Amino acid sequence: MSDDYFIGVNLAEIDRLRTQHDGLRPETLHLWRKAGFSSSHRSIVDLGCGCGFTSLDLARTVGGSGEICAVDKAAGYLDYLA
């Protein structure tokens, strides 16, 4: 994977981000509920999506009728998400 960030884009960093995401996920989902994110949303843009763990959670939130546009500067993270 490329080195698009000063801390690197590699499998060790993806694992660290997964752990961080998992730890913060309950609070994040609570925040989205308070913000009104739901299956009624047609599309959401995830700017700075990294390797996409949050993008996938957002996709589950909007369901099959919605879409998520995941954007990041690190091609390696976008490749991982794909």
Summary of the structure (lengths in Angstrom):
residues: 82
radius of gyration: 13.2
end to end distance: 13.7
largest distance: 37.7
contacts: 207
relative contact order: 0.21
helix: 51%
strand: 12%
